[in-house]
């Protein structure tokens, strides 16, 4: 199996990965913001606190996964650049 990407194609793929990761971070932020809005306004009481706690834990878990995916993506981007530079040499 060979990788056949021009440097331009490789950079396009890397940009797509960066955009996807940015979209994922935006989604995580929107979910947390929605939770804060829902539980800080008219919805009060024990159930609101439980919901907020659960959603905060989900947000923490989501951010952990995003962090792990970011590490994988950064390694992959570096590997793609290395492979493309070896192919052009």
N, C-alpha and C positions, 0 to 999 in steps of 0.2 A: 504494500500500500504506500502510495506516495502522496505528498502534499503538493498540489499544483496551484499555488497562489502567487500572483504578482505582488510586489510590495504595495501597490495601490489597493488590490483586492484584500490583502491582509489588513491594511489600515481601515478599510470599509467594515470588515468583520469586527475588528476591535471597537470601532465606533458603535456598531450595533450592540455589542456586549455592554459597553458603557451606558448607552441609552436604556437598555433593558434594566440594568442595575439602578439607574436613576429613577426609572418608572416604579421599580419595586420599593425603593426608599420613599418615594412620594406616596405610594399606596399605604405603606406602613404609617406614615405621618398622618394621612387623612383618617385612617381607622382610629388612631389614638385621639386625634382632634375631635372626631365625632363622639367618641366615648366621653371625653371631657365635657363637651357641650351638652350631651344628654344627661349626665349625672351631676352637673353643676347648676343646672337651671331649675326647672319646675319639678323634676323627678328627684325626690329626696327620700331618705329613710334607709332602712336596713337592706332592702332589695337593691337599691341603687348602689349602696356601698359594696355589696357582694358582687354585683355586675361590674362595677368599676375595678374591683380587685382582680376578678377573673380576666377582664379585658387587658388590664395592665400586665398581668402575667403573660397573656397571649402576645402582647406587644413586645415584652422582653424576649420571649422565645423567638418571635418573628425577627427581631433585630439580631439575635444570636445567629439564626440561620442566614440572614443577609450578610453578616460578618464572615461566616464560613464561605458562602458563595463568592463574596468579594475576594477572599484569599485565593480560591480556585480560579476565578476569572483573571486575577492579576498574574498568577503563575501561567495560565494558558496564554494570555496576551504576550507575556515575555517569551514563552516557548514559540509562539507563532512568529514573532519578530526574529528570533534566533534562526528558526528553520528557513524563513524567507531570505534572510541575509546570507545563509550558507548556500542556498539555491542560486543566488545572484552572483556569488563569487566565482 
